[in-house]
Amino acid sequence: MKGTMRLVVAMYLAGISSAFAGPVNINTADAETLQRELKGVGEARAAAIIQDRQANGPFESPEDIVRVDGIGEVLFEQNKDNIKIKD
């Protein structure tokens, strides 16, 4: 019973933390932050975002993230409300 209750509490808290994920600045965030805050962004995509901004300069709009290899319109749509370009 205690194990089940712990599981329920853990799932609830995980839901809360993902529901309150704050906007992430894709021009300044490190790889860990990008992975934590953006749905569908793991280690490889986070590295690609950082590499792209180093090679091509800062993103001028949230939509510019689709210029990164491996990030398309679907991934952008899933994250658009959580992406910012200025602090």
PDB file of N, CA, C and O in Angstrom:
ATOM      1  N   MET A   1       0.818  -1.192   0.000  1.00  0.00           N
ATOM      2  CA  MET A   1       0.000   0.000   0.000  1.00  0.00           C
ATOM      3  C   MET A   1       0.864   1.260   0.000  1.00  0.00           C
ATOM      4  O   MET A   1       0.599   2.210  -0.736  1.00  0.00           O
ATOM      5  N   LYS A   2       1.917   1.251   0.849  1.00  0.00           N
ATOM      6  CA  LYS A   2       2.786   2.427   0.904  1.00  0.00           C
ATOM      7  C   LYS A   2       3.486   2.655  -0.440  1.00  0.00           C
ATOM      8  O   LYS A   2       3.648   3.794  -0.877  1.00  0.00           O
ATOM      9  N   GLY A   3       3.895   1.567  -1.086  1.00  0.00           N
ATOM     10  CA  GLY A   3       4.555   1.686  -2.384  1.00  0.00           C
ATOM     11  C   GLY A   3       3.637   2.277  -3.428  1.00  0.00           C
ATOM     12  O   GLY A   3       4.068   3.086  -4.251  1.00  0.00           O
ATOM     13  N   THR A   4       2.374   1.884  -3.406  1.00  0.00           N
ATOM     14  CA  THR A   4       1.391   2.419  -4.346  1.00  0.00           C
ATOM     15  C   THR A   4       1.174   3.907  -4.097  1.00  0.00           C
ATOM     16  O   THR A   4       1.096   4.696  -5.039  1.00  0.00           O
ATOM     17  N   MET A   5       1.078   4.284  -2.828  1.00  0.00           N
ATOM     18  CA  MET A   5       0.883   5.697  -2.489  1.00  0.00           C
ATOM     19  C   MET A   5       2.083   6.528  -2.930  1.00  0.00           C
ATOM     20  O   MET A   5       1.915   7.636  -3.440  1.00  0.00           O
ATOM     21  N   ARG A   6       3.275   6.010  -2.742  1.00  0.00           N
ATOM     22  CA  ARG A   6       4.476   6.735  -3.175  1.00  0.00           C
ATOM     23  C   ARG A   6       4.478   6.921  -4.688  1.00  0.00           C
ATOM     24  O   ARG A   6       4.840   7.981  -5.197  1.00  0.00           O
ATOM     25  N   LEU A   7       4.069   5.877  -5.392  1.00  0.00           N
ATOM     26  CA  LEU A   7       4.010   5.958  -6.845  1.00  0.00           C
ATOM     27  C   LEU A   7       3.006   7.014  -7.291  1.00  0.00           C
ATOM     28  O   LEU A   7       3.288   7.794  -8.201  1.00  0.00           O
ATOM     29  N   VAL A   8       1.856   7.044  -6.666  1.00  0.00           N
ATOM     30  CA  VAL A   8       0.824   8.037  -6.996  1.00  0.00           C
ATOM     31  C   VAL A   8       1.335   9.448  -6.724  1.00  0.00           C
ATOM     32  O   VAL A   8       1.145  10.346  -7.545  1.00  0.00           O
ATOM     33  N   VAL A   9       1.975   9.646  -5.590  1.00  0.00           N
ATOM     34  CA  VAL A   9       2.516  10.967  -5.245  1.00  0.00           C
ATOM     35  C   VAL A   9       3.609  11.353  -6.235  1.00  0.00           C
ATOM     36  O   VAL A   9       3.647  12.500  -6.679  1.00  0.00           O
ATOM     37  N   ALA A  10       4.486  10.442  -6.589  1.00  0.00           N
ATOM     38  CA  ALA A  10       5.558  10.737  -7.538  1.00  0.00           C
ATOM     39  C   ALA A  10       4.993  11.117  -8.903  1.00  0.00           C
ATOM     40  O   ALA A  10       5.472  12.055  -9.539  1.00  0.00           O
ATOM     41  N   MET A  11       3.974  10.385  -9.348  1.00  0.00           N
ATOM     42  CA  MET A  11       3.356  10.699 -10.637  1.00  0.00           C
ATOM     43  C   MET A  11       2.677  12.070 -10.587  1.00  0.00           C
ATOM     44  O   MET A  11       2.746  12.831 -11.551  1.00  0.00           O
ATOM     45  N   TYR A  12       2.037  12.378  -9.490  1.00  0.00           N
ATOM     46  CA  TYR A  12       1.384  13.682  -9.325  1.00  0.00           C
ATOM     47  C   TYR A  12       2.409  14.801  -9.380  1.00  0.00           C
ATOM     48  O   TYR A  12       2.218  15.791 -10.086  1.00  0.00           O
ATOM     49  N   LEU A  13       3.506  14.643  -8.628  1.00  0.00           N
ATOM     50  CA  LEU A  13       4.539  15.669  -8.612  1.00  0.00           C
ATOM     51  C   LEU A  13       5.211  15.817  -9.971  1.00  0.00           C
ATOM     52  O   LEU A  13       5.561  16.930 -10.364  1.00  0.00           O
ATOM     53  N   ALA A  14       5.396  14.734 -10.684  1.00  0.00           N
ATOM     54  CA  ALA A  14       5.966  14.812 -12.032  1.00  0.00           C
ATOM     55  C   ALA A  14       5.043  15.596 -12.949  1.00  0.00           C
ATOM     56  O   ALA A  14       5.509  16.375 -13.780  1.00  0.00           O
ATOM     57  N   GLY A  15       3.765  15.401 -12.807  1.00  0.00           N
ATOM     58  CA  GLY A  15       2.790  16.153 -13.601  1.00  0.00           C
ATOM     59  C   GLY A  15       2.815  17.621 -13.288  1.00  0.00           C
ATOM     60  O   GLY A  15       2.706  18.456 -14.186  1.00  0.00           O
ATOM     61  N   ILE A  16       2.958  17.949 -12.016  1.00  0.00           N
ATOM     62  CA  ILE A  16       3.028  19.353 -11.612  1.00  0.00           C
ATOM     63  C   ILE A  16       4.273  20.007 -12.179  1.00  0.00           C
ATOM     64  O   ILE A  16       4.201  21.115 -12.710  1.00  0.00           O
ATOM     65  N   SER A  17       5.412  19.342 -12.077  1.00  0.00           N
ATOM     66  CA  SER A  17       6.649  19.956 -12.552  1.00  0.00           C
ATOM     67  C   SER A  17       6.617  20.181 -14.055  1.00  0.00           C
ATOM     68  O   SER A  17       7.134  21.191 -14.532  1.00  0.00           O
ATOM     69  N   SER A  18       6.021  19.263 -14.814  1.00  0.00           N
ATOM     70  CA  SER A  18       5.961  19.469 -16.253  1.00  0.00           C
ATOM     71  C   SER A  18       4.913  20.502 -16.622  1.00  0.00           C
ATOM     72  O   SER A  18       5.056  21.195 -17.630  1.00  0.00           O
ATOM     73  N   ALA A  19       3.864  20.616 -15.823  1.00  0.00           N
ATOM     74  CA  ALA A  19       2.820  21.598 -16.098  1.00  0.00           C
ATOM     75  C   ALA A  19       3.318  23.008 -15.862  1.00  0.00           C
ATOM     76  O   ALA A  19       2.816  23.952 -16.473  1.00  0.00           O
ATOM     77  N   PHE A  20       4.296  23.167 -14.987  1.00  0.00           N
ATOM     78  CA  PHE A  20       4.781  24.496 -14.647  1.00  0.00           C
ATOM     79  C   PHE A  20       6.168  24.776 -15.206  1.00  0.00           C
ATOM     80  O   PHE A  20       6.879  25.641 -14.695  1.00  0.00           O
ATOM     81  N   ALA A  21       6.555  24.060 -16.239  1.00  0.00           N
ATOM     82  CA  ALA A  21       7.846  24.319 -16.864  1.00  0.00           C
ATOM     83  C   ALA A  21       7.837  25.750 -17.383  1.00  0.00           C
ATOM     84  O   ALA A  21       6.902  26.177 -18.060  1.00  0.00           O
ATOM     85  N   GLY A  22       8.874  26.465 -17.060  1.00  0.00           N
ATOM     86  CA  GLY A  22       8.928  27.867 -17.460  1.00  0.00           C
ATOM     87  C   GLY A  22       9.463  28.020 -18.863  1.00  0.00           C
ATOM     88  O   GLY A  22      10.119  27.119 -19.385  1.00  0.00           O
ATOM     89  N   PRO A  23       9.191  29.148 -19.474  1.00  0.00           N
ATOM     90  CA  PRO A  23       9.751  29.393 -20.804  1.00  0.00           C
ATOM     91  C   PRO A  23      11.276  29.320 -20.771  1.00  0.00           C
ATOM     92  O   PRO A  23      11.907  29.725 -19.796  1.00  0.00           O
ATOM     93  N   VAL A  24      11.848  28.805 -21.836  1.00  0.00           N
ATOM     94  CA  VAL A  24      13.295  28.663 -21.929  1.00  0.00           C
ATOM     95  C   VAL A  24      13.815  29.557 -23.052  1.00  0.00           C
ATOM     96  O   VAL A  24      13.269  29.577 -24.155  1.00  0.00           O
ATOM     97  N   ASN A  25      14.873  30.287 -22.750  1.00  0.00           N
ATOM     98  CA  ASN A  25      15.510  31.140 -23.744  1.00  0.00           C
ATOM     99  C   ASN A  25      16.434  30.266 -24.584  1.00  0.00           C
ATOM    100  O   ASN A  25      17.469  29.807 -24.100  1.00  0.00           O
ATOM    101  N   ILE A  26      16.064  30.039 -25.831  1.00  0.00           N
ATOM    102  CA  ILE A  26      16.853  29.150 -26.691  1.00  0.00           C
ATOM    103  C   ILE A  26      18.170  29.787 -27.134  1.00  0.00           C
ATOM    104  O   ILE A  26      19.010  29.114 -27.731  1.00  0.00           O
ATOM    105  N   ASN A  27      18.359  31.076 -26.848  1.00  0.00           N
ATOM    106  CA  ASN A  27      19.623  31.739 -27.175  1.00  0.00           C
ATOM    107  C   ASN A  27      20.650  31.637 -26.056  1.00  0.00           C
ATOM    108  O   ASN A  27      21.836  31.862 -26.294  1.00  0.00           O
ATOM    109  N   THR A  28      20.225  31.306 -24.852  1.00  0.00           N
ATOM    110  CA  THR A  28      21.159  31.287 -23.730  1.00  0.00           C
ATOM    111  C   THR A  28      21.147  29.983 -22.934  1.00  0.00           C
ATOM    112  O   THR A  28      22.074  29.732 -22.164  1.00  0.00           O
ATOM    113  N   ALA A  29      20.137  29.164 -23.098  1.00  0.00           N
ATOM    114  CA  ALA A  29      20.007  27.949 -22.281  1.00  0.00           C
ATOM    115  C   ALA A  29      21.108  26.950 -22.585  1.00  0.00           C
ATOM    116  O   ALA A  29      21.540  26.806 -23.728  1.00  0.00           O
ATOM    117  N   ASP A  30      21.552  26.266 -21.544  1.00  0.00           N
ATOM    118  CA  ASP A  30      22.518  25.185 -21.736  1.00  0.00           C
ATOM    119  C   ASP A  30      21.772  23.919 -22.150  1.00  0.00           C
ATOM    120  O   ASP A  30      20.542  23.882 -22.146  1.00  0.00           O
ATOM    121  N   ALA A  31      22.523  22.898 -22.501  1.00  0.00           N
ATOM    122  CA  ALA A  31      21.930  21.660 -23.018  1.00  0.00           C
ATOM    123  C   ALA A  31      20.995  21.007 -22.009  1.00  0.00           C
ATOM    124  O   ALA A  31      19.927  20.517 -22.376  1.00  0.00           O
ATOM    125  N   GLU A  32      21.386  20.998 -20.755  1.00  0.00           N
ATOM    126  CA  GLU A  32      20.548  20.376 -19.723  1.00  0.00           C
ATOM    127  C   GLU A  32      19.193  21.075 -19.615  1.00  0.00           C
ATOM    128  O   GLU A  32      18.160  20.417 -19.496  1.00  0.00           O
ATOM    129  N   THR A  33      19.199  22.391 -19.657  1.00  0.00           N
ATOM    130  CA  THR A  33      17.956  23.156 -19.566  1.00  0.00           C
ATOM    131  C   THR A  33      17.080  22.915 -20.785  1.00  0.00           C
ATOM    132  O   THR A  33      15.869  22.742 -20.651  1.00  0.00           O
ATOM    133  N   LEU A  34      17.666  22.901 -21.954  1.00  0.00           N
ATOM    134  CA  LEU A  34      16.899  22.643 -23.169  1.00  0.00           C
ATOM    135  C   LEU A  34      16.224  21.280 -23.102  1.00  0.00           C
ATOM    136  O   LEU A  34      15.056  21.140 -23.465  1.00  0.00           O
ATOM    137  N   GLN A  35      16.955  20.284 -22.641  1.00  0.00           N
ATOM    138  CA  GLN A  35      16.404  18.929 -22.537  1.00  0.00           C
ATOM    139  C   GLN A  35      15.278  18.864 -21.515  1.00  0.00           C
ATOM    140  O   GLN A  35      14.273  18.187 -21.732  1.00  0.00           O
ATOM    141  N   ARG A  36      15.445  19.560 -20.418  1.00  0.00           N
ATOM    142  CA  ARG A  36      14.456  19.517 -19.345  1.00  0.00           C
ATOM    143  C   ARG A  36      13.187  20.280 -19.706  1.00  0.00           C
ATOM    144  O   ARG A  36      12.089  19.856 -19.345  1.00  0.00           O
ATOM    145  N   GLU A  37      13.320  21.375 -20.397  1.00  0.00           N
ATOM    146  CA  GLU A  37      12.189  22.278 -20.614  1.00  0.00           C
ATOM    147  C   GLU A  37      11.449  22.078 -21.934  1.00  0.00           C
ATOM    148  O   GLU A  37      10.297  22.494 -22.057  1.00  0.00           O
ATOM    149  N   LEU A  38      12.080  21.455 -22.917  1.00  0.00           N
ATOM    150  CA  LEU A  38      11.446  21.317 -24.224  1.00  0.00           C
ATOM    151  C   LEU A  38      11.076  19.865 -24.502  1.00  0.00           C
ATOM    152  O   LEU A  38      11.918  18.971 -24.414  1.00  0.00           O
ATOM    153  N   LYS A  39       9.835  19.645 -24.831  1.00  0.00           N
ATOM    154  CA  LYS A  39       9.349  18.300 -25.158  1.00  0.00           C
ATOM    155  C   LYS A  39      10.027  17.798 -26.423  1.00  0.00           C
ATOM    156  O   LYS A  39      10.137  18.525 -27.410  1.00  0.00           O
ATOM    157  N   GLY A  40      10.477  16.559 -26.387  1.00  0.00           N
ATOM    158  CA  GLY A  40      11.077  15.959 -27.565  1.00  0.00           C
ATOM    159  C   GLY A  40      12.517  16.359 -27.823  1.00  0.00           C
ATOM    160  O   GLY A  40      13.093  15.985 -28.844  1.00  0.00           O
ATOM    161  N   VAL A  41      13.104  17.118 -26.903  1.00  0.00           N
ATOM    162  CA  VAL A  41      14.500  17.537 -27.060  1.00  0.00           C
ATOM    163  C   VAL A  41      15.346  16.753 -26.064  1.00  0.00           C
ATOM    164  O   VAL A  41      15.241  16.917 -24.848  1.00  0.00           O
ATOM    165  N   GLY A  42      16.181  15.904 -26.627  1.00  0.00           N
ATOM    166  CA  GLY A  42      17.116  15.130 -25.825  1.00  0.00           C
ATOM    167  C   GLY A  42      18.521  15.671 -26.025  1.00  0.00           C
ATOM    168  O   GLY A  42      18.718  16.807 -26.456  1.00  0.00           O
ATOM    169  N   GLU A  43      19.467  14.847 -25.707  1.00  0.00           N
ATOM    170  CA  GLU A  43      20.867  15.262 -25.764  1.00  0.00           C
ATOM    171  C   GLU A  43      21.296  15.715 -27.163  1.00  0.00           C
ATOM    172  O   GLU A  43      21.937  16.756 -27.305  1.00  0.00           O
ATOM    173  N   ALA A  44      20.951  14.951 -28.183  1.00  0.00           N
ATOM    174  CA  ALA A  44      21.382  15.280 -29.552  1.00  0.00           C
ATOM    175  C   ALA A  44      20.733  16.570 -30.053  1.00  0.00           C
ATOM    176  O   ALA A  44      21.414  17.413 -30.637  1.00  0.00           O
ATOM    177  N   ARG A  45      19.445  16.735 -29.836  1.00  0.00           N
ATOM    178  CA  ARG A  45      18.771  17.950 -30.307  1.00  0.00           C
ATOM    179  C   ARG A  45      19.221  19.172 -29.524  1.00  0.00           C
ATOM    180  O   ARG A  45      19.356  20.252 -30.098  1.00  0.00           O
ATOM    181  N   ALA A  46      19.454  19.024 -28.233  1.00  0.00           N
ATOM    182  CA  ALA A  46      19.956  20.149 -27.436  1.00  0.00           C
ATOM    183  C   ALA A  46      21.320  20.585 -27.963  1.00  0.00           C
ATOM    184  O   ALA A  46      21.584  21.779 -28.110  1.00  0.00           O
ATOM    185  N   ALA A  47      22.183  19.614 -28.247  1.00  0.00           N
ATOM    186  CA  ALA A  47      23.506  19.937 -28.799  1.00  0.00           C
ATOM    187  C   ALA A  47      23.373  20.615 -30.157  1.00  0.00           C
ATOM    188  O   ALA A  47      24.130  21.535 -30.466  1.00  0.00           O
ATOM    189  N   ALA A  48      22.417  20.168 -30.971  1.00  0.00           N
ATOM    190  CA  ALA A  48      22.206  20.775 -32.288  1.00  0.00           C
ATOM    191  C   ALA A  48      21.722  22.220 -32.160  1.00  0.00           C
ATOM    192  O   ALA A  48      22.121  23.071 -32.955  1.00  0.00           O
ATOM    193  N   ILE A  49      20.877  22.509 -31.181  1.00  0.00           N
ATOM    194  CA  ILE A  49      20.403  23.877 -30.960  1.00  0.00           C
ATOM    195  C   ILE A  49      21.579  24.778 -30.603  1.00  0.00           C
ATOM    196  O   ILE A  49      21.720  25.872 -31.149  1.00  0.00           O
ATOM    197  N   ILE A  50      22.418  24.316 -29.689  1.00  0.00           N
ATOM    198  CA  ILE A  50      23.570  25.109 -29.266  1.00  0.00           C
ATOM    199  C   ILE A  50      24.549  25.288 -30.419  1.00  0.00           C
ATOM    200  O   ILE A  50      25.064  26.387 -30.628  1.00  0.00           O
ATOM    201  N   GLN A  51      24.808  24.233 -31.162  1.00  0.00           N
ATOM    202  CA  GLN A  51      25.724  24.320 -32.303  1.00  0.00           C
ATOM    203  C   GLN A  51      25.193  25.289 -33.350  1.00  0.00           C
ATOM    204  O   GLN A  51      25.959  26.068 -33.916  1.00  0.00           O
ATOM    205  N   ASP A  52      23.890  25.249 -33.613  1.00  0.00           N
ATOM    206  CA  ASP A  52      23.297  26.142 -34.608  1.00  0.00           C
ATOM    207  C   ASP A  52      23.434  27.600 -34.194  1.00  0.00           C
ATOM    208  O   ASP A  52      23.803  28.445 -35.010  1.00  0.00           O
ATOM    209  N   ARG A  53      23.144  27.899 -32.945  1.00  0.00           N
ATOM    210  CA  ARG A  53      23.221  29.312 -32.528  1.00  0.00           C
ATOM    211  C   ARG A  53      24.659  29.807 -32.500  1.00  0.00           C
ATOM    212  O   ARG A  53      24.906  30.995 -32.710  1.00  0.00           O
ATOM    213  N   GLN A  54      25.620  28.909 -32.242  1.00  0.00           N
ATOM    214  CA  GLN A  54      27.032  29.299 -32.291  1.00  0.00           C
ATOM    215  C   GLN A  54      27.475  29.553 -33.730  1.00  0.00           C
ATOM    216  O   GLN A  54      28.257  30.468 -33.988  1.00  0.00           O
ATOM    217  N   ALA A  55      26.976  28.748 -34.664  1.00  0.00           N
ATOM    218  CA  ALA A  55      27.371  28.867 -36.065  1.00  0.00           C
ATOM    219  C   ALA A  55      26.639  29.985 -36.791  1.00  0.00           C
ATOM    220  O   ALA A  55      27.213  30.638 -37.662  1.00  0.00           O
ATOM    221  N   ASN A  56      25.372  30.213 -36.438  1.00  0.00           N
ATOM    222  CA  ASN A  56      24.530  31.134 -37.202  1.00  0.00           C
ATOM    223  C   ASN A  56      24.054  32.364 -36.436  1.00  0.00           C
ATOM    224  O   ASN A  56      23.313  33.183 -36.979  1.00  0.00           O
ATOM    225  N   GLY A  57      24.464  32.496 -35.213  1.00  0.00           N
ATOM    226  CA  GLY A  57      24.037  33.629 -34.403  1.00  0.00           C
ATOM    227  C   GLY A  57      22.727  33.317 -33.697  1.00  0.00           C
ATOM    228  O   GLY A  57      22.149  32.245 -33.873  1.00  0.00           O
ATOM    229  N   PRO A  58      22.273  34.266 -32.902  1.00  0.00           N
ATOM    230  CA  PRO A  58      21.076  34.027 -32.092  1.00  0.00           C
ATOM    231  C   PRO A  58      19.816  33.856 -32.936  1.00  0.00           C
ATOM    232  O   PRO A  58      19.705  34.363 -34.052  1.00  0.00           O
ATOM    233  N   PHE A  59      18.893  33.131 -32.362  1.00  0.00           N
ATOM    234  CA  PHE A  59      17.582  32.982 -32.984  1.00  0.00           C
ATOM    235  C   PHE A  59      16.859  34.321 -32.860  1.00  0.00           C
ATOM    236  O   PHE A  59      16.866  34.931 -31.791  1.00  0.00           O
ATOM    237  N   GLU A  60      16.242  34.775 -33.931  1.00  0.00           N
ATOM    238  CA  GLU A  60      15.556  36.062 -33.915  1.00  0.00           C
ATOM    239  C   GLU A  60      14.086  35.936 -33.561  1.00  0.00           C
ATOM    240  O   GLU A  60      13.447  36.919 -33.185  1.00  0.00           O
ATOM    241  N   SER A  61      13.550  34.737 -33.680  1.00  0.00           N
ATOM    242  CA  SER A  61      12.162  34.476 -33.296  1.00  0.00           C
ATOM    243  C   SER A  61      12.082  33.031 -32.819  1.00  0.00           C
ATOM    244  O   SER A  61      12.924  32.214 -33.191  1.00  0.00           O
ATOM    245  N   PRO A  62      11.084  32.703 -32.002  1.00  0.00           N
ATOM    246  CA  PRO A  62      10.941  31.311 -31.572  1.00  0.00           C
ATOM    247  C   PRO A  62      10.823  30.346 -32.753  1.00  0.00           C
ATOM    248  O   PRO A  62      11.312  29.218 -32.682  1.00  0.00           O
ATOM    249  N   GLU A  63      10.182  30.781 -33.829  1.00  0.00           N
ATOM    250  CA  GLU A  63       9.991  29.943 -35.003  1.00  0.00           C
ATOM    251  C   GLU A  63      11.301  29.552 -35.669  1.00  0.00           C
ATOM    252  O   GLU A  63      11.359  28.551 -36.384  1.00  0.00           O
ATOM    253  N   ASP A  64      12.358  30.338 -35.438  1.00  0.00           N
ATOM    254  CA  ASP A  64      13.662  30.056 -36.042  1.00  0.00           C
ATOM    255  C   ASP A  64      14.258  28.731 -35.582  1.00  0.00           C
ATOM    256  O   ASP A  64      15.201  28.233 -36.197  1.00  0.00           O
ATOM    257  N   ILE A  65      13.727  28.163 -34.524  1.00  0.00           N
ATOM    258  CA  ILE A  65      14.265  26.893 -34.032  1.00  0.00           C
ATOM    259  C   ILE A  65      14.129  25.783 -35.072  1.00  0.00           C
ATOM    260  O   ILE A  65      14.858  24.793 -35.016  1.00  0.00           O
ATOM    261  N   VAL A  66      13.211  25.936 -36.011  1.00  0.00           N
ATOM    262  CA  VAL A  66      13.035  24.899 -37.035  1.00  0.00           C
ATOM    263  C   VAL A  66      14.209  24.856 -38.019  1.00  0.00           C
ATOM    264  O   VAL A  66      14.308  23.924 -38.816  1.00  0.00           O
ATOM    265  N   ARG A  67      15.092  25.848 -37.973  1.00  0.00           N
ATOM    266  CA  ARG A  67      16.283  25.809 -38.836  1.00  0.00           C
ATOM    267  C   ARG A  67      17.294  24.776 -38.336  1.00  0.00           C
ATOM    268  O   ARG A  67      18.231  24.425 -39.054  1.00  0.00           O
ATOM    269  N   VAL A  68      17.107  24.296 -37.123  1.00  0.00           N
ATOM    270  CA  VAL A  68      18.007  23.302 -36.524  1.00  0.00           C
ATOM    271  C   VAL A  68      17.679  21.927 -37.087  1.00  0.00           C
ATOM    272  O   VAL A  68      16.518  21.519 -37.114  1.00  0.00           O
ATOM    273  N   ASP A  69      18.710  21.217 -37.538  1.00  0.00           N
ATOM    274  CA  ASP A  69      18.509  19.848 -38.022  1.00  0.00           C
ATOM    275  C   ASP A  69      17.851  19.011 -36.936  1.00  0.00           C
ATOM    276  O   ASP A  69      18.286  19.018 -35.784  1.00  0.00           O
ATOM    277  N   GLY A  70      16.803  18.292 -37.308  1.00  0.00           N
ATOM    278  CA  GLY A  70      16.104  17.433 -36.365  1.00  0.00           C
ATOM    279  C   GLY A  70      14.939  18.084 -35.650  1.00  0.00           C
ATOM    280  O   GLY A  70      14.240  17.433 -34.874  1.00  0.00           O
ATOM    281  N   ILE A  71      14.725  19.373 -35.909  1.00  0.00           N
ATOM    282  CA  ILE A  71      13.593  20.063 -35.296  1.00  0.00           C
ATOM    283  C   ILE A  71      12.704  20.601 -36.406  1.00  0.00           C
ATOM    284  O   ILE A  71      13.114  21.450 -37.197  1.00  0.00           O
ATOM    285  N   GLY A  72      11.501  20.100 -36.448  1.00  0.00           N
ATOM    286  CA  GLY A  72      10.564  20.516 -37.481  1.00  0.00           C
ATOM    287  C   GLY A  72       9.367  21.246 -36.892  1.00  0.00           C
ATOM    288  O   GLY A  72       9.346  21.610 -35.717  1.00  0.00           O
ATOM    289  N   GLU A  73       8.387  21.443 -37.736  1.00  0.00           N
ATOM    290  CA  GLU A  73       7.185  22.182 -37.343  1.00  0.00           C
ATOM    291  C   GLU A  73       6.430  21.502 -36.201  1.00  0.00           C
ATOM    292  O   GLU A  73       5.913  22.178 -35.311  1.00  0.00           O
ATOM    293  N   VAL A  74       6.364  20.179 -36.221  1.00  0.00           N
ATOM    294  CA  VAL A  74       5.620  19.467 -35.181  1.00  0.00           C
ATOM    295  C   VAL A  74       6.257  19.713 -33.809  1.00  0.00           C
ATOM    296  O   VAL A  74       5.562  20.022 -32.841  1.00  0.00           O
ATOM    297  N   LEU A  75       7.571  19.574 -33.736  1.00  0.00           N
ATOM    298  CA  LEU A  75       8.263  19.799 -32.472  1.00  0.00           C
ATOM    299  C   LEU A  75       8.126  21.260 -32.033  1.00  0.00           C
ATOM    300  O   LEU A  75       7.952  21.544 -30.847  1.00  0.00           O
ATOM    301  N   PHE A  76       8.204  22.175 -32.991  1.00  0.00           N
ATOM    302  CA  PHE A  76       8.007  23.584 -32.652  1.00  0.00           C
ATOM    303  C   PHE A  76       6.610  23.813 -32.081  1.00  0.00           C
ATOM    304  O   PHE A  76       6.465  24.486 -31.061  1.00  0.00           O
ATOM    305  N   GLU A  77       5.589  23.267 -32.720  1.00  0.00           N
ATOM    306  CA  GLU A  77       4.210  23.445 -32.250  1.00  0.00           C
ATOM    307  C   GLU A  77       4.029  22.908 -30.832  1.00  0.00           C
ATOM    308  O   GLU A  77       3.293  23.493 -30.038  1.00  0.00           O
ATOM    309  N   GLN A  78       4.694  21.800 -30.510  1.00  0.00           N
ATOM    310  CA  GLN A  78       4.598  21.227 -29.170  1.00  0.00           C
ATOM    311  C   GLN A  78       5.238  22.117 -28.118  1.00  0.00           C
ATOM    312  O   GLN A  78       4.894  22.027 -26.940  1.00  0.00           O
ATOM    313  N   ASN A  79       6.161  22.973 -28.525  1.00  0.00           N
ATOM    314  CA  ASN A  79       6.946  23.767 -27.579  1.00  0.00           C
ATOM    315  C   ASN A  79       6.789  25.274 -27.720  1.00  0.00           C
ATOM    316  O   ASN A  79       7.372  26.020 -26.933  1.00  0.00           O
ATOM    317  N   LYS A  80       6.030  25.742 -28.685  1.00  0.00           N
ATOM    318  CA  LYS A  80       6.032  27.171 -29.006  1.00  0.00           C
ATOM    319  C   LYS A  80       5.690  28.077 -27.823  1.00  0.00           C
ATOM    320  O   LYS A  80       6.200  29.194 -27.739  1.00  0.00           O
ATOM    321  N   ASP A  81       4.849  27.621 -26.924  1.00  0.00           N
ATOM    322  CA  ASP A  81       4.487  28.451 -25.772  1.00  0.00           C
ATOM    323  C   ASP A  81       5.560  28.440 -24.692  1.00  0.00           C
ATOM    324  O   ASP A  81       5.460  29.172 -23.708  1.00  0.00           O
ATOM    325  N   ASN A  82       6.565  27.629 -24.868  1.00  0.00           N
ATOM    326  CA  ASN A  82       7.618  27.491 -23.866  1.00  0.00           C
ATOM    327  C   ASN A  82       8.976  27.969 -24.390  1.00  0.00           C
ATOM    328  O   ASN A  82       9.999  27.741 -23.744  1.00  0.00           O
ATOM    329  N   ILE A  83       8.995  28.620 -25.539  1.00  0.00           N
ATOM    330  CA  ILE A  83      10.227  29.100 -26.141  1.00  0.00           C
ATOM    331  C   ILE A  83      10.244  30.619 -26.130  1.00  0.00           C
ATOM    332  O   ILE A  83       9.280  31.270 -26.532  1.00  0.00           O
ATOM    333  N   LYS A  84      11.360  31.172 -25.662  1.00  0.00           N
ATOM    334  CA  LYS A  84      11.546  32.611 -25.772  1.00  0.00           C
ATOM    335  C   LYS A  84      12.938  32.874 -26.319  1.00  0.00           C
ATOM    336  O   LYS A  84      13.787  31.982 -26.313  1.00  0.00           O
ATOM    337  N   ILE A  85      13.177  34.081 -26.788  1.00  0.00           N
ATOM    338  CA  ILE A  85      14.477  34.415 -27.373  1.00  0.00           C
ATOM    339  C   ILE A  85      15.192  35.525 -26.622  1.00  0.00           C
ATOM    340  O   ILE A  85      16.350  35.830 -26.911  1.00  0.00           O
ATOM    341  N   LYS A  86      14.509  36.128 -25.663  1.00  0.00           N
ATOM    342  CA  LYS A  86      15.099  37.172 -24.810  1.00  0.00           C
ATOM    343  C   LYS A  86      14.710  36.901 -23.373  1.00  0.00           C
ATOM    344  O   LYS A  86      13.675  36.297 -23.093  1.00  0.00           O
ATOM    345  N   ASP A  87      15.569  37.367 -22.456  1.00  0.00           N
ATOM    346  CA  ASP A  87      15.257  37.211 -21.028  1.00  0.00           C
ATOM    347  C   ASP A  87      14.314  38.283 -20.548  1.00  0.00           C
ATOM    348  O   ASP A  87      13.948  38.301 -19.373  1.00  0.00           O
TER     349      ASP A  87
END
